Amino acid sequence: MAEYLSEEEAEIKIRAIIPTSIKGEVVEVIKREPVSRLEHNAVFAVIYKHSKENSLAMTTAAKNLSVNEPKLSFSGSEVDDKFHMENCAVFITATVK
């Protein structure tokens, strides 16, 4: 049987990859979708102040996480208010128990 993550364990793994240059980030589950009776997908948003360097660093970290942790995957990124660019979010989907 496959090893399952809890939402708390997934959040710990996500927080561990956030670059030290990013301060004051928020990590929240923004969506939950059922996969089976035992699993669901939890979409985490990592929200932080936007800068070109922060966006590149966080996107790279999220992609690397998805390579190293099969139950976590990079799902994309977004800036607030479609280009006011004060805040940015990277989305990571976790398959959890």
LUMDO-60984 format. One record per residue: residue in three letters; x, y, z of N, C-alpha, C, CB in turn. Coordinates in steps of 0.001 Angstrom, whole numbers, plus 500000, padded with zeros to 6 digits. Each point is the difference from the previous one (the first is absolute). Glycine has a CB too. Example, Ala and Ser with C-alpha at 12.3 -4.5 7.8 and 13.67 -1.06 7.14 Angstrom:
<atoms>
+---------+--------+--------+--------+--------+--------+--------+--------+--------+--------+--------+--------+--------+
! residuo !   n.px !   n.py !   n.pz !  ca.px !  ca.py !  ca.pz !   c.px !   c.py !   c.pz !  cb.px !  cb.py !  cb.pz !
+---------+--------+--------+--------+--------+--------+--------+--------+--------+--------+--------+--------+--------+
!     ALA ! 513190 ! 494310 ! 507800 ! 499110 ! 501190 ! 500000 ! 500900 ! 501200 ! 500000 ! 498108 ! 498827 ! 501246 !
!     SER ! 501542 ! 502223 ! 498034 ! 500820 ! 501190 ! 500060 ! 499230 ! 501090 ! 500730 ! 501184 ! 499372 ! 497855 !
+---------+--------+--------+--------+--------+--------+--------+--------+--------+--------+--------+--------+--------+
</atoms>
This chain:
<atoms>
+---------+--------+--------+--------+--------+--------+--------+--------+--------+--------+--------+--------+--------+
! residuo !   n.px !   n.py !   n.pz !  ca.px !  ca.py !  ca.pz !   c.px !   c.py !   c.pz !  cb.px !  cb.py !  cb.pz !
+---------+--------+--------+--------+--------+--------+--------+--------+--------+--------+--------+--------+--------+
!     MET ! 500841 ! 498808 ! 500000 ! 499159 ! 501192 ! 500000 ! 500884 ! 501253 ! 500000 ! 498161 ! 498746 ! 501228 !
!     ALA ! 501433 ! 502233 ! 498027 ! 500796 ! 501224 ! 499847 ! 500044 ! 500806 ! 501298 ! 499387 ! 500060 ! 497572 !
!     GLU ! 501675 ! 500675 ! 502584 ! 500161 ! 500891 ! 501146 ! 499159 ! 501253 ! 499783 ! 502337 ! 499118 ! 500432 !
!     TYR ! 496773 ! 501168 ! 500503 ! 499140 ! 501170 ! 499892 ! 500523 ! 501137 ! 500863 ! 498045 ! 498513 ! 499535 !
!     LEU ! 501800 ! 502702 ! 499976 ! 500305 ! 501200 ! 500778 ! 498718 ! 500517 ! 500625 ! 501945 ! 500577 ! 498490 !
!     SER ! 498158 ! 500061 ! 502661 ! 498874 ! 500766 ! 500528 ! 500162 ! 501435 ! 499493 ! 499778 ! 498507 ! 502095 !
!     GLU ! 499193 ! 502312 ! 498044 ! 500131 ! 501411 ! 499585 ! 501088 ! 500691 ! 500804 ! 497570 ! 500061 ! 499366 !
!     GLU ! 502543 ! 499596 ! 501915 ! 501023 ! 500616 ! 500837 ! 501406 ! 499632 ! 499524 ! 498406 ! 499948 ! 501934 !
!     GLU ! 501789 ! 498774 ! 497732 ! 501302 ! 499560 ! 499493 ! 500332 ! 500667 ! 498663 ! 499690 ! 497806 ! 501180 !
!     ALA ! 499311 ! 502318 ! 497958 ! 500207 ! 500670 ! 498714 ! 500387 ! 501461 ! 500218 ! 498342 ! 498446 ! 498907 !
!     GLU ! 500983 ! 502227 ! 502024 ! 500321 ! 501402 ! 500274 ! 501426 ! 500149 ! 500529 ! 497578 ! 500440 ! 500478 !
!     ILE ! 502843 ! 498642 ! 500372 ! 501369 ! 500041 ! 500527 ! 501012 ! 499863 ! 498863 ! 499203 ! 499017 ! 502184 !
!     LYS ! 500549 ! 500056 ! 496892 ! 500904 ! 499811 ! 498857 ! 500028 ! 501246 ! 499109 ! 499542 ! 497524 ! 500064 !
!     ILE ! 499295 ! 503111 ! 499747 ! 499923 ! 501207 ! 499178 ! 500738 ! 501150 ! 500676 ! 497792 ! 499238 ! 499062 !
!     ARG ! 501963 ! 500964 ! 502223 ! 500683 ! 501084 ! 500719 ! 501520 ! 499821 ! 499979 ! 497984 ! 500247 ! 501473 !
!     ALA ! 502478 ! 498512 ! 498538 ! 501441 ! 499720 ! 500034 ! 500719 ! 500428 ! 498721 ! 499511 ! 498092 ! 501514 !
!     ILE ! 499771 ! 502028 ! 497365 ! 500672 ! 500347 ! 498739 ! 499906 ! 501489 ! 499666 ! 499499 ! 497703 ! 499197 !
!     ILE ! 499798 ! 503066 ! 501622 ! 499860 ! 501435 ! 499719 ! 501362 ! 500674 ! 500171 ! 497568 ! 499986 ! 500770 !
!     PRO ! 502910 ! 500693 ! 498180 ! 501317 ! 500650 ! 500087 ! 500067 ! 501017 ! 501141 ! 500264 ! 499675 ! 497536 !
!     THR ! 500897 ! 500442 ! 503082 ! 500171 ! 500915 ! 501129 ! 499840 ! 501465 ! 499594 ! 501524 ! 498327 ! 501034 !
!     SER ! 498586 ! 501967 ! 497675 ! 499818 ! 501377 ! 499536 ! 498538 ! 500437 ! 500062 ! 501980 ! 499707 ! 498516 !
!     ILE ! 497103 ! 499340 ! 501598 ! 498566 ! 500320 ! 500056 ! 499595 ! 500080 ! 501469 ! 499538 ! 498844 ! 497761 !
!     LYS ! 499974 ! 502321 ! 502642 ! 499607 ! 500245 ! 501391 ! 498496 ! 500248 ! 500067 ! 502286 ! 500961 ! 500528 !
!     GLY ! 497099 ! 498655 ! 500570 ! 498592 ! 500296 ! 500245 ! 499036 ! 499242 ! 499102 ! 500733 ! 502212 ! 500734 !
!     GLU ! 499657 ! 496595 ! 498838 ! 499150 ! 499218 ! 499112 ! 498810 ! 499407 ! 500768 ! 502008 ! 499473 ! 498562 !
!     VAL ! 496937 ! 500232 ! 500705 ! 498820 ! 499333 ! 500545 ! 499838 ! 498700 ! 499227 ! 498866 ! 502207 ! 500668 !
!     VAL ! 500933 ! 496688 ! 500050 ! 499765 ! 498703 ! 499363 ! 498630 ! 499530 ! 500454 ! 502495 ! 499416 ! 499910 !
!     GLU ! 496582 ! 500446 ! 499139 ! 498623 ! 499617 ! 500305 ! 499479 ! 498998 ! 499000 ! 499620 ! 502221 ! 501026 !
!     VAL ! 499501 ! 496865 ! 499420 ! 499270 ! 499137 ! 499081 ! 498853 ! 500827 ! 499441 ! 500627 ! 497859 ! 501268 !
!     ILE ! 499301 ! 502257 ! 497400 ! 498946 ! 500804 ! 499393 ! 498938 ! 499159 ! 499306 ! 501659 ! 501803 ! 499711 !
!     LYS ! 498626 ! 496876 ! 500123 ! 499026 ! 499142 ! 499323 ! 500275 ! 498549 ! 500364 ! 499778 ! 501650 ! 498093 !
!     ARG ! 499138 ! 497597 ! 502106 ! 500105 ! 498568 ! 500251 ! 499089 ! 499269 ! 499020 ! 500538 ! 500386 ! 502458 !
!     GLU ! 500016 ! 498601 ! 496864 ! 499229 ! 499216 ! 499035 ! 500165 ! 498522 ! 500323 ! 500288 ! 501778 ! 498215 !
!     PRO ! 498609 ! 497458 ! 501851 ! 500129 ! 498572 ! 500289 ! 500633 ! 499247 ! 498835 ! 498002 ! 500155 ! 501489 !
!     VAL ! 502829 ! 498860 ! 498844 ! 500612 ! 499123 ! 499008 ! 499406 ! 498602 ! 500160 ! 502152 ! 501368 ! 499993 !
!     SER ! 497746 ! 498183 ! 501246 ! 499425 ! 498701 ! 500325 ! 499468 ! 500088 ! 501427 ! 501590 ! 498749 ! 498419 !
!     ARG ! 497988 ! 500114 ! 502108 ! 499524 ! 500008 ! 501387 ! 501127 ! 500275 ! 500979 ! 498212 ! 498398 ! 499361 !
!     LEU ! 503010 ! 501326 ! 500240 ! 501143 ! 500172 ! 500899 ! 500824 ! 501250 ! 499742 ! 500061 ! 497568 ! 500159 !
!     GLU ! 499848 ! 502977 ! 498652 ! 500865 ! 501126 ! 499620 ! 499196 ! 501190 ! 499502 ! 501793 ! 498377 ! 499423 !
!     HIS ! 498817 ! 502787 ! 500731 ! 499497 ! 501201 ! 499333 ! 501192 ! 500858 ! 499598 ! 497825 ! 499941 ! 501327 !
!     ASN ! 501946 ! 500933 ! 497713 ! 501020 ! 500959 ! 499591 ! 499749 ! 501294 ! 500746 ! 500240 ! 498935 ! 497709 !
!     ALA ! 500775 ! 501548 ! 502960 ! 499944 ! 501285 ! 500689 ! 500907 ! 500962 ! 499231 ! 499533 ! 498908 ! 502287 !
!     VAL ! 499897 ! 502189 ! 497246 ! 500785 ! 500997 ! 499275 ! 500448 ! 501065 ! 501002 ! 498724 ! 499574 ! 497818 !
!     PHE ! 502576 ! 500503 ! 502382 ! 500582 ! 500993 ! 500900 ! 500409 ! 501222 ! 499196 ! 500806 ! 498195 ! 501572 !
!     ALA ! 498958 ! 502980 ! 498981 ! 500490 ! 501242 ! 499424 ! 501094 ! 500530 ! 500922 ! 497748 ! 500520 ! 498894 !
!     VAL ! 503396 ! 499791 ! 500518 ! 501079 ! 500676 ! 500724 ! 499967 ! 501436 ! 499501 ! 501467 ! 497872 ! 500263 !
!     ILE ! 498083 ! 503035 ! 500594 ! 499790 ! 501398 ! 499622 ! 501123 ! 500841 ! 500609 ! 497471 ! 499672 ! 499866 !
!     TYR ! 503105 ! 501209 ! 499320 ! 501128 ! 500815 ! 500459 ! 500062 ! 501283 ! 499178 ! 501278 ! 497928 ! 500713 !
!     LYS ! 499531 ! 503024 ! 499753 ! 500195 ! 501264 ! 499284 ! 500700 ! 499731 ! 498680 ! 500117 ! 501276 ! 502173 !
!     HIS ! 499361 ! 499300 ! 496775 ! 500523 ! 499746 ! 498671 ! 501298 ! 500747 ! 499733 ! 497680 ! 499628 ! 499238 !
!     SER ! 503252 ! 499678 ! 500177 ! 501167 ! 500574 ! 499332 ! 500410 ! 498958 ! 498979 ! 500780 ! 501396 ! 502039 !
!     LYS ! 499905 ! 499038 ! 496940 ! 500430 ! 499068 ! 498965 ! 500880 ! 498899 ! 500597 ! 499876 ! 501847 ! 498290 !
!     GLU ! 501025 ! 498531 ! 502611 ! 500908 ! 499035 ! 500618 ! 499244 ! 499011 ! 500877 ! 501818 ! 501712 ! 499949 !
!     ASN ! 497219 ! 498801 ! 500881 ! 499218 ! 499120 ! 500859 ! 499172 ! 499016 ! 499177 ! 499917 ! 501806 ! 501734 !
!     SER ! 499480 ! 498671 ! 497194 ! 499173 ! 499125 ! 499166 ! 500821 ! 498884 ! 499370 ! 498486 ! 501925 ! 499541 !
!     LEU ! 502673 ! 498420 ! 499946 ! 500864 ! 499000 ! 499397 ! 500485 ! 498993 ! 501033 ! 500700 ! 501674 ! 498289 !
!     ALA ! 499711 ! 498810 ! 502868 ! 500504 ! 499115 ! 501054 ! 498906 ! 499062 ! 500510 ! 501658 ! 501763 ! 500652 !
!     MET ! 497132 ! 498768 ! 499571 ! 498915 ! 499175 ! 500528 ! 499518 ! 498990 ! 498968 ! 499319 ! 501890 ! 501484 !
!     THR ! 500607 ! 498507 ! 497241 ! 499580 ! 499078 ! 498947 ! 501012 ! 498870 ! 499840 ! 498809 ! 501879 ! 498827 !
!     THR ! 502455 ! 498451 ! 501203 ! 501054 ! 498982 ! 499905 ! 499929 ! 499041 ! 501186 ! 501466 ! 501625 ! 498749 !
!     ALA ! 498343 ! 498911 ! 502446 ! 499906 ! 499159 ! 501198 ! 498790 ! 499067 ! 499924 ! 501123 ! 501807 ! 501340 !
!     ALA ! 497738 ! 498702 ! 498168 ! 498791 ! 499176 ! 499888 ! 500188 ! 498893 ! 498965 ! 498598 ! 501979 ! 500661 !
!     LYS ! 502045 ! 498329 ! 498238 ! 500274 ! 498976 ! 498982 ! 500944 ! 498936 ! 500539 ! 499654 ! 501704 ! 498198 !
!     ASN ! 501381 ! 498697 ! 502510 ! 500935 ! 499045 ! 500582 ! 499308 ! 499107 ! 501031 ! 501869 ! 501630 ! 499613 !
!     LEU ! 497222 ! 498948 ! 501165 ! 499245 ! 499220 ! 500978 ! 499191 ! 498908 ! 499307 ! 499880 ! 502004 ! 501510 !
!     SER ! 499487 ! 498336 ! 497366 ! 499179 ! 499016 ! 499304 ! 500838 ! 498873 ! 499403 ! 498357 ! 501802 ! 499504 !
!     VAL ! 502901 ! 498456 ! 500199 ! 500895 ! 498952 ! 499508 ! 500377 ! 499054 ! 501146 ! 500898 ! 501569 ! 498220 !
!     ASN ! 499337 ! 498987 ! 502968 ! 500473 ! 499215 ! 501139 ! 498892 ! 499355 ! 500821 ! 501923 ! 501509 ! 500066 !
!     GLU ! 496864 ! 499002 ! 499846 ! 498884 ! 499500 ! 500807 ! 498825 ! 499674 ! 499086 ! 500756 ! 501366 ! 501996 !
!     PRO ! 499009 ! 497354 ! 497703 ! 498973 ! 499628 ! 499020 ! 498567 ! 500374 ! 500382 ! 501493 ! 498167 ! 499389 !
!     LYS ! 498230 ! 502048 ! 501881 ! 498638 ! 500369 ! 500417 ! 499762 ! 501510 ! 499960 ! 499969 ! 497972 ! 501444 !
!     LEU ! 501043 ! 502800 ! 498149 ! 499875 ! 501460 ! 499885 ! 500350 ! 500413 ! 498584 ! 500567 ! 500319 ! 502444 !
!     SER ! 498642 ! 500590 ! 496979 ! 500304 ! 500435 ! 498635 ! 499769 ! 501501 ! 499838 ! 499375 ! 497723 ! 499149 !
!     PHE ! 501493 ! 502895 ! 500072 ! 499884 ! 501418 ! 499658 ! 498772 ! 500168 ! 499110 ! 502527 ! 500361 ! 500174 !
!     SER ! 496570 ! 500554 ! 500217 ! 498747 ! 500187 ! 499257 ! 499900 ! 501332 ! 499285 ! 498943 ! 498531 ! 501642 !
!     GLY ! 502041 ! 502347 ! 498505 ! 499973 ! 501283 ! 499318 ! 500210 ! 501167 ! 500941 ! 498494 ! 499000 ! 498338 !
!     SER ! 501383 ! 502211 ! 501119 ! 500160 ! 501207 ! 500808 ! 499081 ! 501084 ! 499462 ! 502395 ! 499399 ! 500541 !
!     GLU ! 497427 ! 501649 ! 500253 ! 499066 ! 501071 ! 499652 ! 500424 ! 501258 ! 500737 ! 498100 ! 498356 ! 499616 !
!     VAL ! 501632 ! 502804 ! 499808 ! 500191 ! 501272 ! 500690 ! 498631 ! 500571 ! 500319 ! 502210 ! 500429 ! 498822 !
!     ASP ! 497706 ! 500369 ! 502242 ! 498697 ! 500520 ! 500413 ! 499475 ! 501065 ! 499041 ! 500616 ! 499509 ! 502362 !
!     ASP ! 498092 ! 500587 ! 497565 ! 499296 ! 501003 ! 499176 ! 500529 ! 500076 ! 498576 ! 499581 ! 501292 ! 502066 !
!     LYS ! 500846 ! 497576 ! 497429 ! 500446 ! 499916 ! 498607 ! 500955 ! 501122 ! 499616 ! 497853 ! 498899 ! 499462 !
!     PHE ! 503262 ! 501157 ! 501203 ! 501162 ! 500805 ! 499620 ! 500222 ! 501263 ! 500816 ! 499655 ! 499113 ! 497776 !
!     HIS ! 499611 ! 501105 ! 503321 ! 500425 ! 501066 ! 500917 ! 501293 ! 499565 ! 500685 ! 497590 ! 500755 ! 500376 !
!     MET ! 502572 ! 497938 ! 499752 ! 501239 ! 499351 ! 500397 ! 500521 ! 500369 ! 501383 ! 500509 ! 499940 ! 497633 !
!     GLU ! 498610 ! 500342 ! 503322 ! 500454 ! 500213 ! 501367 ! 500325 ! 498665 ! 500658 ! 498613 ! 502093 ! 500157 !
!     ASN ! 500509 ! 496940 ! 499637 ! 500201 ! 498656 ! 500542 ! 500016 ! 498980 ! 498875 ! 498886 ! 500672 ! 502149 !
!     CYS ! 501722 ! 498206 ! 498142 ! 500083 ! 498908 ! 499039 ! 499700 ! 498714 ! 500758 ! 501712 ! 501229 ! 498540 !
!     ALA ! 497784 ! 497766 ! 500754 ! 499740 ! 498699 ! 500622 ! 500513 ! 498897 ! 499104 ! 497982 ! 500912 ! 501177 !
!     VAL ! 502586 ! 498085 ! 499445 ! 500382 ! 498768 ! 499318 ! 499079 ! 498928 ! 500563 ! 502467 ! 500711 ! 499646 !
!     PHE ! 496999 ! 498455 ! 499481 ! 499069 ! 498968 ! 500401 ! 500682 ! 498637 ! 499951 ! 498073 ! 501381 ! 499153 !
!     ILE ! 501757 ! 497861 ! 501918 ! 500557 ! 498653 ! 500101 ! 498870 ! 499079 ! 500401 ! 502316 ! 500851 ! 500627 !
!     THR ! 497468 ! 498097 ! 498576 ! 498956 ! 499034 ! 500295 ! 500605 ! 498800 ! 500693 ! 498659 ! 500776 ! 498028 !
!     ALA ! 500726 ! 498842 ! 503097 ! 500451 ! 498853 ! 500778 ! 498906 ! 498941 ! 499994 ! 501458 ! 501474 ! 501460 !
!     THR ! 498919 ! 497288 ! 498263 ! 499080 ! 498886 ! 500153 ! 500157 ! 499519 ! 501434 ! 500124 ! 499324 ! 497517 !
!     VAL ! 498801 ! 500802 ! 503269 ! 500068 ! 499726 ! 501438 ! 498940 ! 499004 ! 500427 ! 500906 ! 502283 ! 500367 !
!     LYS ! 499292 ! 497174 ! 500827 ! 499026 ! 499052 ! 500555 ! 498922 ! 500718 ! 500749 ! 501753 ! 498278 ! 500164 !
+---------+--------+--------+--------+--------+--------+--------+--------+--------+--------+--------+--------+--------+
</atoms>
